[in-house]
Amino acid sequence: MSINGIKTAHISASSSDGSDEEWQKSGRNKGEGTFESREGHHFYRPIDSYEGLHRWDPNFQWTEQEEKKIVRKIDARVCTFACVTFFALQLDRGNISQALASTLLEDLGMTSNDYNLGQTVFLICFLLAEMPSQLLSKRIGPDRWIPIQIVAWSLVAACQAFLKGRGSYLACRALLGFLEGGFIPDTILFLSFFYKSSELPKRLTCFWISYTVAGIIGSFLAFGFLHIKDANGSGAWRYLFAYEGLITGVIGIIAAFWMPASPVQTKGGLRGKDGWFTEHEEKIMVNRVIRDDPSKGSMHNRQAVTPRRFWESLKDYHVWPIYALGLIWMIPSTPSQNYLTLQLRSQGFTTFQTNLLTIPAAVIAIITMIAITWVAERTNQRLLWGAAAEVWNLVLLIALELLPQKSMPWPRWAILTLLVGGPSIHPVVVALTSRNAGSVRTRTVASALYNMSVQVSNIAGANVYQAKDAPYYKKGNKVLIALAVASGFLFIFAKFYYDWRNSQNSAKWDAMTSEQREIYLRENPVLTNKRYVD
């Protein structure tokens, strides 16, 4: 199966650009079957401390209908709540933009450059917290760490209601960054316990749709909260921060009693004394995940990544092109997203009109994200569709740059809406990172590193538009046009690099005899993406 990435130990050797269908034909991942590779299933037995070892059975069989029923159950109880927690993240992370459409800057005596600085401070702290948060999550379990994160950041988010000036604004942005950093890779790690590699992109699409839905609901909430004013007619944004912080705090408390540690550890809390799944269902979940990716049995769910394993994961250069993509591909649309409300205000729209006019961009973003994820998975060409997304950005940025400064506000709103609502390849690239990790420890580190690279791009994107370039940001748009072109070429380079590596690995594996494959697997027990294929 080609996933535009390095062939790993859990990827079929059928061809350098095979499909999911060819992967099924290889035999080892048949839902109702058993391990059928000539090299034997003993190489893929989970470690003794693996939490689901008591449910592992290489000869266990189940039907396709049973597996579909289990996946629907996981979707309803695991994926749906993961979307709720992401909603909580974006509600508190995104309301600063809605407050910007109110009198936040005027009340705190700040300029748009101060706002940029606050966003930069937030993103730097978010970036610095990514890896420690992910390593801590792997040590104590994402089911414990994620609720702690949500409750902690909700308190800080609510405290923004008491901001007095630039200093307190920057302090709160820093605290929010530290507490929210790592949440996304933590949740991806949590989801990987329950889903196969091929199932993750669709679930991550739902995950990021909840991000967009949070923007829509947040706009409606802002419309209501910003009507609440102090006696002097100011400070409406304070109620926005206070009430939305309370909402996310409640979600965090519920998460502490709802999130299970693993597919075989669901008893207790709001899940009931008997848990979510029967013994038969647990056996299906454990065996289907291990047969899809045997590396998931190489660590248990509360096992820390040692310094040596951490260093080995950092040196894994096969994942570096994905990190490079994370550094650049989101920048062309980031400034428009951050400044959408401010640009609409500069066009003469009122505070309430502005917040409502951001909703179409969110709706379009949901549609384009679903479409590009579906077509990328369907065509098995994920990186090429990333390049196509940059073409979308390029066309709109050129249109924005050529638009006359004294044009009517509605054409500018239309272009900005399409730019902000453009197709996001994010769920696909995040899943690509996880699928190409090849081991639990690399997946843990790689997910954090990719998200860190994205935060670096957000820091850069937050500073492209400068106050002296307002309100049309002509110089900034020229920079974004250049970056869209560079990003498109980087997607194409990554595509050809991974195709080349896959063809090399497939040729080496296909040239081996069965005995040589046995020796190779025995001498390379740690599953990483430097393994050929099996």
HUSUL-V266063 format. One line per field, one symbol per residue. phi: phi as a letter, one per 30 degrees, with the letter a starting at -180 (. if undefined). burial: + if it has 9 or more other C-alpha atoms within 8 Angstrom, else -. A space follows every 50 residues. Layout:
BEGIN
phi = ???
burial = ???
END
This chain:
BEGIN
phi = .dbhaddcdccdcdadbdcdddddddjdcdeccbdbdddjdddcddddde dcedcdadcdbacdddddddddddedccddddddddeddddddcdddddd dccedddciccddddeddddeedddedddededddddddcjddcdddded dddddddddddcecadddddddddddddddejddddddeddddccdeddd edddddedddddddddddddddedddddbdddibiddddedddddddddd ddddedccdddadcbcdjiddjdcidbdddddddddddddddbeddcdbc dbcdddedddddddddddceeddddddbddeecdedddcedddddddjdd eddddddddedddddddddddddddddddibddddddddddedddddddd dddedcddddedddddddddcddcceeddddddddcdiaddddddddddd ddddddddddddcddcedcdcchddddddddddddddeddedddeddddd dddddddddddddddddedddddbdddbddddab
burial = +++++++++++++++++++--+++-++++-+-+++-+---+--+-++--+ +++-++---+-+----+--+---+++-+++++++++++++++-++-++++ +++++-++-+-+++++++++++++++++++++++++++++++++++++++ +++++++++++-+-++-+++-++++++++++++++++++++++++++--+ ++++++++++++++++-++++++-++--+----+++++++++++++++++ +++-++++-+++++-+++--++--+-+---++++++++++++++++++++ +-+-+---++--++----+--+++++++++++++++-++++++++---+- +--+++-+++++++++-+++++++-++--+++++++++++++++-+++++ +-------+--++-+++++++++++-++++++++-+++++++++++++++ ++++++++++++++++--+---+--++++++-+++-++++++-++--++- +++-++-++--+----++--+-----+++-++++
END
